[in-house]
Amino acid sequence: MTAWRLVLAIPGVAALAYAATLLRDVPADAWGSVLTWLAGGVLLHDAVLAPIVVGLGVAASRWLPVPWRSPAVVALVCWGSLTLAAIPVLYGGGARPDNPTLLDRPYVASWWLGSATVVVLVVSVGWWRRLRWTRPESPSRAGRTR
């Protein structure tokens, strides 16, 4: 398990280092907006996303079959984070008529594509876990715990 944590930590640390290099280039008059956005993200996560995910996770543990519980919680966390990160561009915040290049990508379509990807992956994993969970054990695996 420690090796996996290290493997997963490397891209995370690299992303943080890259973000730090980007923060070097932030103009002095934009720091207020950067800090507001970062604080707002933390507050939205802690005050909105986390309680919703915990509440839905508790509810899901009562009515979802065991193989579907973990994928459902992962879906909630991924989709909620994706949505929170996309809120500014989904509602067009920062768009200016005098500069059409600011928000010139199909952000709503991208959000739908990301949401669909989360759903497809979670349903795939849920079905795989369900099939694995209900498969009769072979005699060589009898007595082993999962």
C-alpha positions, 0 to 999 in steps of 0.5 A: 500500500505504501508503494501505491501512495508514493506512486500517487503522490508523485503526480500530486506533488508535481501538480503542486509544484507546477501551480506554485510556478504559475502563482509566481506570475500572478500580478500584484493586483490580482492576488485578491481575486486568487485568494478569494477564489481559493478560499471560496473553493475551500468553503464550498468544499467544506460547507457544501460538497463534503456534507452532501457527499457524506449524507448521500454516502450514508443514505447509499449505504442503507439502500445500495448493494455492497458492491455499488457503495464504493463506486457511488461514493467515488462518483459523488466525490468526482462529480461534485469536485468537477462541478465545483471547479466548473461553476465559474465557467458554466455560468460565464463568470469573467466573460467580457463582450470586448474580449471574446477569447476569454471563455471561448471553449464549449465549457458546458459540453465539456462538463457534460462529457466529464459527467458522462465519463464519471457515470460510465466509469462508475457503472462499469466498476459497479457492474464489475464488482457486482459480477465479482462479488456474486461469482461462486468461489473456486475451490482453490479460493475457498477459505481466503478472505477478500 
